[in-house]
Amino acid sequence: MSASLTTTETQSGASKSPEAHALPIVSVIIPVRNDAQRLAVCLASLRQQDYSADRCEVIVVDNGSSDESRDVARAYGARVLYYPNLRVGALRNRGVEQAQGEILAFVDSDHEVPTEWIRSGVQQLAADSGRAIIGSPCLAPANGTWVQRGWELHRLRDRQRRETTWLGTGNMFLRRADFDRLGGFREDLVAAEDVDLCVRFAAQSGRVISDMRVANVHHGEPRTLWQFFWKEYWRGSSGIRAFIAHGMPLHELPSLVWPLYHLLAGIALVAALVYGIWVGSLLVPFTALVLFVAPALLLSVKTCWQVRRAASIPALAVLYLTYGLCRAAALFKR
């Protein structure tokens, strides 16, 4: 979306109008590593934006790819930075350091954005009179698996424009001045650097706003239960460290209580099975099993009631249970 990306400019003529030059410059930051094929989809969707092309720039920060990611980025006119072996927060910070825009838009290489994505993000930031981060939970692909569709129900259980605790950096807009005031992303976190940024922003009286008008599609969502486990295990990295760093706020407790419950309930279930085999009774193991699965089932019923999708209760319950187990495993992962 630099000046060399002329498709939208030529088709819309937007960059030739006086109004176009009054638009804020937007810098789109995309970290990537060995994801050339999906990066091409992302960049192609950015090329089709109905926002003036000369008021946008795309910066791709490569983390040591061995595939064609950098060549793909250059072919689409993106500015390419090369920083191997950095964590994702550091990659995004390096991109911002080179950015010219007064508004920063963060998206990942495995996302696809609608034509109005940049315009909507800019408009929603401008509509908020205070300091704000704007974005929304991501949509599942149209041909998504039961895992992708089920987890989308969880993410989109509330589609109203609302204030939330955090947004993912696969879909986030904020002003450069606010980003600089925060000092950027923490570079010591393996994951959850977006959660940390939003928590620190809210602590400085900023508002984190979820607005589905700024939605995009995440093609990288796990397609299988096994992939879901490992993705959420990675996302749960540094959970306790981040919680302590934020001053142990009460509103973050559920994100720790859920995995801790499944850790303790899982241990209790194994112990109950051993005890049941020893004494020849099924009552104790059955009780432990009910306690183990009950929270996931009850939460699934609640979510599916909200979205009016009763048929999805079993699938979502499996995902909630898996989420609890993998996040429990990740509690002490650095």
N, C-alpha and C positions, 0 to 999 in steps of 0.2 A: 504493500500500500504506500510505498514511497512515490515520489514524483514519476518514477519510471513505470508505475502500474497505471496505465492510462485508459484501461478498458472502461471503468466506471466514469471517468472524467469525460471521455469522448462521447459515451452514450447519453449521459445525463446533462452534460454541459454545465454541471453545478459549479465547477471550479472557475468558470468564466464570469459568474455573476458577482456583483458587489457583496451580496449577502454571504456568499461562500467564504469570502476572506474575513468575515467577522466571526466565523466558527472557531471554537478552540481547537488547537492542534492536539490530536490524540496519538499517543504512542502505545502500540500493541506489543506486549512482551510475551514471547513464547519460548519456554525451555524445551529442549528436545534431546533425546539420545536414542539412536537407532530406531527411528520411527518414520522413515522417509515416505512410505505410502500414505499413512494417515495425515502426516504433515502436509502433503500435497492437497488433500481434501480440505484441510483447515485453511490453507493459504488461498486455494481457489474460492472458497466461500468469502474470505476477506476481500478478495479482489472484486467481488460483486456488490460491495456495500453501496447503499444510496447516500453516502456521505462523501463530501468533496475529497477527491484523491490527493490533492496537494495540501490537505489539512490532516493527513494521516501518515504515520510511518509504522512499519512492522519490523521488529527486532527479534531475530531468532538467536537464542543463546544455546550453542551446541555443547553438550557435556562429554565430548570425546567419542562421537559416533564413528562406527566403522562401516556404516552403510552410506547411502547417497543423500542423507539428510541435508548436509550443507549445500550440495549441488541443487537439490530441489528448492531450498530456500532462496538461493541466488537466482534460479530460473524464474521465480515469482517476484523478483525485485526486492526481496527482503534484505535488510542489513544483517549480516551474519557475524556473530561473535563466537570465539572458540575458547571455552574454559573447561578442560577435562577434569574429571574427578572432584567436582564440587557438589555439595548438597543442593537440593532444589531451591532453598531459600537464597543461597548465595548466588545461584544462577540468575534468579529474578533480580536481585540487587545489582548484579553486573549489568543487566539489561537496562535497568533504570538509570544507572550512572551515565549511560550513553544516550539516553532518551532526550528528545527536544520538546516533547509535548507537555502541556499544562494539565492534561488529563491522562492518567495511566489506565490501560485496559489489559487485564491479565487473562490469558486463555492458554490451554494446554494443546499440545500437538495433535492429540486424539479427539479434538472437539471440532464440530462444524457449526458455524454461526449463520443465522438467517440474515437476509439482506439488510434489515433495519437494525441490526445488533448495535453497531457503533452509534448511530443516531439516537436510538432509544436510551442507551446508556448515558449519553451526553445530556439528553433531555431530562432524564430522571434525576441526574445530579443537579442540573440547573433548577429543577422544580423544588428541591429541598433547600430551604433557606439557611439551614445550619451546615455543619460538617457531616458528611455522610460517605459511607461505602455502599455502592449499589450493585446488585447482582441477583441471582436466583439459583435454586437447585437446578441441576441439569436434567434434561429429558433423556429417556432411553431411546436407542435407535428404533426406527419403525419396524424392523424385523427382529426385535430383541427377543432373547430367550426368556423362559419363565423366571430365571434369576434376575435378569435386567428389568423385566416388567414388574416383578414383585418388589424389588427395592425402589423402583420409581414410585410405587404407591406410598412407601414410607417417606421418601423425600418430599413428595407433593401432596401430603395429607392436608396441608393448608395452603391453598393457592391464592389467598388474599394478599394484597400488598400489606406488609407488616414489618415491624421491627423484630429482628432476630438476634441471636447471640453471635453467629459467625456465618460466613460465606466461603465457599471454596474458591481457590485461585484459578480454577478452570473457567470461571465466569465472574469477574470482579472489575468494577470501575471505581476509581477514587482520584481525587485531585493530587497532583504532584506535591503541592505544598503540605498536604496532610501526610503523605507518605514520608516526606523528608522530616517532618516534625516527629514522626514515630521512630525515625532512625532505620526504616526499612524492615525487612524480614530478619528474624533471628537465624543466624547461619549455623548454630550448633545443634539445631533440631533436625532429626532424620525426616520427620513428617510433622503434620499438624502446625506448620509454620503459618498457614492461613488462619487457623483458629487463634493462634497466639497474637497475630497482627490485629485481628478483630477485637479480641479481649482488651488489648492495650489501647486500641482506638476508643472503645466504649469507656474505658477508665479515664480518658481525656475529654469526656462529654461528647464524643462522636456518636452517630447513630448508624447502625448496620441495618440496611433495608433490603428485604427480599421482595422483588417485583418481577412477576412472570413475563412482563413485557420485555425483559432483558434475558430471556431464556436462550439456551443453546443445547445442542445435542452432543452427548458424550458417547463416542463410539468405543472408547476404551473401558467401559464398564465391564466387570467380569461376566463372562457368558456361562460359566459353570459354577457349581457350588464349591469345587476345589479352588478355582481361581478367586472366587469371592472370599474364601477363607484367607488365602495368602495376601490378597490386596488389603483386606481389613486388618490383618496382622501387621502389615507394613504401616498402614495409616495410624495404628495404635501406638507406634513407637514414641518413646519419650513422654508417654501420657502422664506419669507421676511427676516427672521433672517439670513439665509445663504447668501442671496444677500447682505445684509448690511455688514456681516462679511467679504465678499470677496472684500469690497471696492466699491460696486455698479458698477461693470464693464459693459460697454456698450453691450458686446456680450451676457450677461445674461438677458438683458432687454426683449427679446422676450418671455422668460419663465415666465415673470411677466405680460407683456402686454396682452398676450393671455387670461389668466384668468381674468385680470382686465376688458378687453373689454367685456367678457361674463357676468361678474358681473353687469357692468353698462348697457349693452344692455338688460339683463334680467329684471333689474329694470324698464328700459324704456318701455319694452314690456308689463309688468304688468300695468304700468301707462297708456299706450296707450289703452289697453283693457278696463280699467275702463272709460277712456275718451270717447272711441268709444261707449260704452254702454250708457253713459250719454247723448251724443249728437245724438246717433242713426246713426253713420257713421262708415263705415269699412275702410275708406282710411287711417286714422292715425294708427290703429292697423296693417293693412296690411303692411304699410311702415316700422313700427317697427319690424314686423316679418321678413321681407326681410333683414333688417339690422342685425337682430339677427342670421340668418342662413347663410348669404352670405359668411363670412370668412371661415367657415367650408367647405362649398360647393366648393369655389374657391381653397382652399388648397387641397381638395380631387381631384379635376380635375388636378391640377398640379402634385400631387404625382402619380396618375394613368397614366398620360401621360408619366411620367418618366419611369415607370415600364411596360408600354404598357398593362394595365389592365383596359380598359374603363368600363367593366361591374362591376367593384368593386367601382365605384364612389359613388353610394348611400350609400353602407354599410360603406365606409370609412368616408363619410361626417357625418353620424350618430355618428361614434366613435370620430371624431374631435370635434363635438359639445358637446358630453358627456364629453370628456376630458376637454374642456373649463369650463364646469359647475362644475365638481367635483374639478378641480384645483382652481376655484374661491372660492368654499366653504372651501378649505383647506388653503387659503392664510394666515389666522390668527390662524390656528391650531398649537399648540405647539407639 
